[in-house]
């Protein structure tokens, strides 16, 4: 309990030093963390990047074992499995409208992976700028205090004002760097699934033995 109280006090002191800019950055960090947790849970639920059963289905399809391929697709946790199953059922004789419908279904599923990532991108790009704004405002206050002090200038006052001002830039970077890393990881997973279905669909529609 004491640790919780101490953490709360440290947070209050930190906000008091950084002012409204730090408050904004804290809200942005909470928002980024919320989106990352949501997307991670979504990716797990959708079986993103789980291609093992899909690969086995494609190999079975190339070997002419439609039943085995269908069984592998039914057992797959990947959100792409229904698309490949539709392609398996359609087969090489699928007409252009049906192929377009299957491709549209694949695209719709892939779009779910990128929803919400724009928020992370905005936070990753905006947090350093907001932190820099806080630094500029803090430096203005520090030099204004220096001017008001006139001849009785205390260098420690100026130094203290500068490090407090730089605190907001550091906070902005602390928010932006992990957010950018999480964004890159999520985008990478989504891109890999997009590339996978782009190569898997033609194979499922027209296998080697077709």
BAMIDREN-596831 format. One line per 5 residues: their letters; for each residue x, y, z of C-alpha. Coordinates in pm, 1 decimal. Example, Ala and Ser with C-alpha at 12.3 -4.5 7.8 and 13.67 -1.06 7.14 Angstrom:
<nodes>
as = 1230.0,-450.0,780.0 | 1367.0,-106.0,714.0
</nodes>
This chain:
<nodes>
xxxxx = 0.0,0.0,0.0 | 287.0,232.9,82.9 | 435.1,163.8,-259.3 | 108.8,267.2,-424.8 | 93.8,590.0,-226.8
xxxxx = 456.9,662.0,-307.4 | 396.9,598.0,-677.2 | 99.8,833.3,-672.4 | 307.1,1103.0,-506.4 | 587.3,1061.8,-760.5
xxxxx = 332.9,1089.7,-1041.7 | 183.5,1406.0,-894.4 | 528.7,1560.8,-852.2 | 619.7,1466.0,-1206.5 | 304.0,1625.6,-1345.4
xxxxx = 362.2,1936.0,-1133.4 | 710.5,1974.8,-1280.4 | 607.1,1920.4,-1642.9 | 274.2,2098.6,-1627.7 | -10.4,2050.2,-1877.0
xxxxx = 222.7,1917.7,-2147.1 | 320.2,1619.7,-1932.5 | -48.0,1560.4,-1857.6 | -120.0,1543.3,-2229.5 | 170.9,1305.5,-2285.4
xxxxx = 53.1,1079.6,-2003.4 | -293.2,1061.4,-2159.9 | -130.4,981.2,-2494.6 | 74.9,703.6,-2337.7 | -237.3,552.9,-2181.2
xxxxx = -411.6,572.8,-2518.2 | -120.0,406.9,-2695.6 | -102.9,128.2,-2437.9 | -476.6,68.8,-2470.4 | -455.1,37.9,-2848.8
xxxxx = -152.2,-193.3,-2830.6 | -326.6,-426.3,-2583.7 | -642.7,-424.5,-2796.9 | -452.9,-500.2,-3118.8 | -240.5,-769.9,-2956.1
xxxxx = -555.3,-940.9,-2827.7 | -718.1,-906.1,-3168.4 | -415.7,-1053.7,-3346.3 | -413.6,-1350.7,-3108.9 | -786.8,-1409.0,-3153.0
xxxxx = -758.5,-1389.7,-3532.9 | -457.5,-1619.1,-3545.0 | -243.7,-1365.6,-3726.3 | 76.2,-1514.5,-3867.3 | -37.0,-1868.9,-3784.9
xxxxx = 30.0,-2026.7,-4122.5 | 120.0,-2383.5,-4027.7 | -217.2,-2541.6,-4106.2 | -255.4,-2318.1,-4411.1 | 79.4,-2437.8,-4548.2
xxxxx = -21.0,-2798.9,-4495.5 | -350.8,-2733.0,-4672.1 | -169.5,-2582.0,-4969.3 | 67.7,-2879.7,-4993.9 | -226.9,-3119.2,-4973.5
xxxxx = -408.8,-2922.6,-5242.7 | -105.2,-2938.7,-5470.7 | -94.4,-3314.3,-5412.8 | -460.1,-3346.2,-5509.4 | -580.9,-3430.7,-5157.5
xxxxx = -881.3,-3200.2,-5133.0 | -1023.7,-3367.4,-4821.5 | -696.2,-3332.4,-4632.9 | -665.2,-2970.0,-4738.7 | -1020.1,-2903.3,-4621.0
xxxxx = -948.8,-3067.4,-4286.7 | -637.4,-2858.4,-4233.9 | -827.7,-2540.6,-4313.1 | -1106.3,-2633.7,-4071.9 | -853.0,-2689.2,-3794.4
xxxxx = -667.7,-2362.7,-3858.7 | -704.3,-2070.1,-3619.5 | -604.0,-1819.7,-3887.5 | -856.0,-1561.0,-4000.8 | -739.2,-1636.8,-4355.0
xxxxx = -856.1,-1999.0,-4343.2 | -1217.1,-1922.5,-4454.6 | -1082.3,-1735.0,-4756.8 | -864.0,-2026.3,-4862.9 | -1148.2,-2268.8,-4800.0
xxxxx = -1371.3,-2064.6,-5030.0 | -1096.5,-2081.2,-5292.8 | -1064.7,-2456.9,-5237.5 | -1437.7,-2505.6,-5294.1 | -1438.4,-2276.9,-5597.5
xxxxx = -1148.3,-2456.8,-5759.9 | -985.6,-2384.2,-6095.4 | -1323.3,-2339.1,-6265.0 | -1416.7,-2035.2,-6055.9 | -1540.1,-1751.4,-6274.1
xxxxx = -1415.5,-1394.2,-6251.2 | -1696.1,-1260.7,-6025.5 | -1641.3,-1542.5,-5776.0 | -1266.5,-1484.6,-5774.1 | -1328.2,-1113.5,-5717.2
xxxxx = -1562.1,-1192.9,-5428.9 | -1303.9,-1416.8,-5263.2 | -1036.0,-1149.5,-5306.5 | -1271.7,-888.8,-5159.1 | -1332.6,-1110.1,-4856.0
xxxxx = -959.0,-1145.4,-4807.8 | -912.0,-769.0,-4828.4 | -1188.8,-708.3,-4575.3 | -1023.1,-944.9,-4330.0 | -685.2,-780.2,-4380.2
xxxxx = -829.7,-433.3,-4325.2 | -930.1,-534.8,-3973.0 | -564.3,-583.3,-3891.3 | -475.3,-222.4,-3968.7 | -773.6,-59.2,-3798.4
xxxxx = -657.4,150.4,-3503.5 | -296.2,163.6,-3615.1 | -346.3,522.6,-3729.1 | -389.5,620.0,-3363.9 | -52.1,468.5,-3277.5
xxxxx = 110.1,643.9,-3571.5 | -34.6,978.3,-3463.8 | 89.4,929.0,-3107.0 | 435.0,817.2,-3221.2 | 470.0,1124.7,-3441.9
xxxxx = 295.8,1374.2,-3215.6 | 445.3,1290.5,-2876.2 | 798.3,1422.5,-2954.6 | 652.8,1742.5,-3100.0 | 435.7,1801.8,-2796.0
xxxxx = 734.3,1733.9,-2573.0 | 939.1,1982.8,-2774.0 | 661.9,2238.5,-2737.7 | 677.8,2193.7,-2361.9 | 1053.1,2245.7,-2370.8
xxxxx = 1019.9,2566.2,-2572.3 | 757.5,2700.1,-2332.7 | 973.2,2604.8,-2036.8 | 1277.9,2776.8,-2185.3 | 1073.1,3090.9,-2242.3
xxxxx = 974.7,3089.6,-1875.4 | 1334.6,3027.3,-1767.9 | 1476.2,3315.3,-1971.4 | 1194.3,3543.6,-1863.3 | 1282.5,3469.3,-1501.9
xxxxx = 1644.7,3538.8,-1587.6 | 1551.4,3874.0,-1734.4 | 1338.7,3967.0,-1433.7 | 1625.2,3878.9,-1198.4 | 1839.9,4145.0,-1363.2
xxxxx = 2185.7,4174.9,-1210.8 | 2102.5,3936.0,-926.5 | 2114.9,3631.8,-1151.5 | 2149.1,3292.9,-985.3 | 2282.9,3038.0,-1239.2
xxxxx = 2120.6,2756.3,-1041.3 | 1777.4,2904.3,-1110.7 | 1844.0,2907.3,-1484.1 | 1985.1,2554.9,-1474.7 | 1685.3,2431.0,-1280.2
xxxxx = 1445.6,2590.9,-1527.5 | 1626.6,2433.8,-1821.5 | 1623.1,2078.4,-1687.7 | 1256.5,2106.9,-1599.6 | 1189.8,2230.7,-1954.2
xxxxx = 1384.0,1941.1,-2105.9 | 1176.1,1701.2,-1899.5 | 888.4,1732.8,-2144.5 | 1105.9,1642.3,-2443.7 | 1233.0,1334.9,-2260.9
xxxxx = 876.2,1237.9,-2172.2 | 766.5,1278.9,-2533.1 | 1045.5,1048.1,-2649.4 | 965.3,793.1,-2380.4 | 607.8,783.3,-2511.0
xxxxx = 698.4,787.7,-2880.2 | 975.2,525.5,-2897.5 | 783.6,225.9,-2753.0 | 474.7,330.5,-2948.2 | 672.8,336.2,-3272.4
xxxxx = 822.8,-5.3,-3195.2 | 480.2,-155.0,-3123.4 | 341.3,3.0,-3440.5 | 623.8,-142.6,-3649.4 | 564.4,-490.2,-3504.4
xxxxx = 188.9,-479.1,-3564.1 | 228.7,-342.3,-3917.0 | 488.1,-609.2,-3991.0 | 251.5,-887.2,-3887.3 | -29.7,-740.6,-4094.7
xxxxx = 199.8,-705.2,-4397.2 | 313.7,-1066.1,-4364.2 | -45.1,-1191.2,-4366.3 | -120.4,-973.5,-4668.9 | 177.2,-1114.1,-4857.6
xxxxx = 86.3,-1467.9,-4755.6 | -271.8,-1456.7,-4880.4 | -158.0,-1288.8,-5203.9 | 54.9,-1591.9,-5285.4 | -170.5,-1857.4,-5129.2
xxxxx = -494.4,-1767.3,-5307.6 | -367.9,-1838.4,-5661.4 | -218.1,-2167.6,-5540.8 | -545.3,-2274.8,-5383.5 | -751.3,-2172.8,-5687.1
xxxxx = -518.7,-2341.9,-5934.7 | -302.8,-2613.3,-5773.8 | -4.5,-2778.8,-5936.0 | -210.8,-3082.7,-6032.7 | -486.4,-2856.7,-6171.3
</nodes>
